Structure formats: C-alpha cells, structure tokens
Amino acid sequence: LKLRFSEEGLPSFFFGQRAAPGCNYVGSVDDIYKWLVDGGFDESLFTKKWVQNHCRWIVWKLGSMERRFPSQLSGSYLTYHHVLLQMKSRYDKELCNAKRPSVRKILNRDV
C-alpha cells in the first residue's frame, strides 16, 4: 500500500498506479509506521501488518465520506494529515485503552 499526496495534503495517487509528477509525500506503510514510532507510540503494541490493515480501512473510510458528502468534504477529508490522525485514534482506542472495534464485537456476538 502506497499513497501519494500533493503539497496541499490531497491524495493524488493510490494503490499501485504510477507516481504522479510533482508529488512530494509518499505515505507508505513504512512511513506511517515510522511516524508512529517517532511519535513515542509503544512499538511493542503494533506491527507493520496492523498499520497496513488500519491504513487501508482508514483510507477507505475517509474516501467513502468524501464521496458520500461531496459538497461538504470534497478534497478536504481524505488527506495525509487525517490518515495520521485516524491512525493515532485507532492506536489509542484499540491498543492503549483495549477497546475492541464495533465489527469485532458484532462478529464475536458480544453486542
């Protein structure tokens, strides 16, 4: 999974397409993993596979929200900054506070 973002923080390239010209940021899983580690997050609580899985779902969620509400969110919701904020939020909820995602609760029939 590799994401490329423009200088404005907007995605300009997704999932295996050729690199867009003039693109300065590469939001690869390794970059996001490094951002988490450099940010002081406990490296023993997550793996690159965890980051890759959550990054994929975060991009899907943010992109879906932009498509659902184009007049309000178009071009402003699916940004590199929002991906990082969502990743931090998921780390805090799932790994630090030990709260399971809603889908996992439903699949385990705990709800």
N, C-alpha and C positions, 0 to 999 in steps of 0.2 A: 504494500500500500504506500503510495507516494502522492502527496498533494502539493500543488504549486500554487502560490498566492502572489498577486500583484503587490506593488508597493503600498496600495491602499488597503491591503488585507483581504482582498476579494479572491475567491478561487478562480484560477484561470486554466486549470488542468487537473484531470482526475484519472486514476486507475489505468496506468499503462499507456496513455497517449503520449505523443512526442512532446518534448518540452516546449512551452510557449516562449517566444522571443521576449527578451527584456524582463524575465521573471527573476526576482532576487531571492525569494524564500523557497526552501524545499521543506515541506512538513512531513518528512518521512517518519516512520515509527521510531527509528533510532534517534532522530532529533527530538521527538516528543518525550521519549524515554530519558534522554539526556537532560531535557528541561526539568523533568520531574526530579531526577537525581540531584541536579544542580540547585533545585529549589528547596532542598532539605527534606524531601519526602523519603521515608524509610524504604530503601532499596530491597530489603528482605521481604517486604509485603507484596510486591508485584513483580511480574515478569514481562518480557517483551511481548509474549503472546497475549497477556492480559491487556497491555497497552494497545496492541494491534486490534484486538477484538473490540475494545471500547471505542477506539478511534473510528473504526468502521461504523459502529452504531451511532456515534455522535454525529458524524458527517451525514449519515442517512437521515437522522432526526432533524438536524438543522436545515438540510436541503429540503426536506418534506415541509417544514414550517414555511420556508420561503415560497415554495410552490403553492401551498395552501392559502397563504396571505400575501400575494404578490404586491398589492398596492401599499401595504404597510411595511413589509420586510424585504422587498426585493433589493438584492445587492448589499444588504446591511446585516444579515443574520448569520449566514454561513461564511464566517471569517476565521482566519488563523487564531486570532485572539479568543473568539468564542469557543473554538475547539479546545484550546488550552484551559479556559475557564471551566468548561464542562468536564474535562479530564480531571481537573483538581476537585471538582464537586463529587465526581464518582469515587475518586480515591478517598475523600473524607467520609462519604456515606458508607461505602462498602467495606473499605479496609480498616479505617480508623474507628468508626462507630459500629462496625459489624452489622449493618442493616442490609438485608438481602433485597435485591431488586424485586419489583412487583411481579414480573413474569416468573421468576424463580419461585416466589411464594405460591403463585397460582398453580404452577406445574407440580409443586410438592403438596398441593391441596391443603395448604395451611391457612387459606383465606376463606 
